[in-house]
Structures are given as structure tokens and as C-alpha cells.
Amino acid sequence: MHLPVSMNLANLPLEPSQVVEVDWGDRWIVYHRLQDLQIPCHCCTNQPLQVQLTSPTAVIQLWSVVKQYSASRRELIDWLTNCWHHE
């Protein structure tokens, strides 16, 4: 499963385990952050990150964590600015 920054959460199927494409350099950071959020995940050396998505909340948290490491600084600033303008 590839989670682009602009993914559509409504069309994402909830399955017991999803392979998440994360940059290899960020894979362990994402893995540990998901564990901090108590989202079941599994990651072995030279293997992709696997995440159990059992709720919409887990999907949103996964999206947020992946976005934090995959988006550029400019994209994150624009996204945050847009959030503040919509309040």
C-alpha cells in the first residue's frame, strides 16, 4: 500500500495487515512512532513495514506519520497554514 500525501481515506480498505511503502531511511522512525501510537506494526531487516489498520483512527494516524516524513518542509508549512485559515 502506498500512502501519498493527498490520499483519499474514504476509499482505503481496512485490512488486517498492509505493506506500507516508506523511504528505507525513514522506515524505522515511522515504525517506532506507530508503536508509540499503539498501532500494531512489524518491520524486519530488509523487509517493508507492515501495519495493521483496524480502525479509521489508525488509518489517519498512519497517514499523519507518513506525511510527516514524506512531505517537504514547504508542503508541511502550506498544509498547516491552510488548516489555520479554515478555522
Sequence and secondary structure as in RCSB ss.txt:
>XXXX:A:sequence
MHLPVSMNLANLPLEPSQVVEVDWGDRWIVYHRLQDLQIPCHCCTNQPLQVQLTSPTAVIQLWSVVKQYSASRRE
LIDWLTNCWHHE
>XXXX:A:secstr
    TT  GGG    S EEE   TTTHHHHHHHHHHTT  EE  TTS EEE   SHHHHHHHHHHHHHHHS HHH
HHHHHHHHHHT 
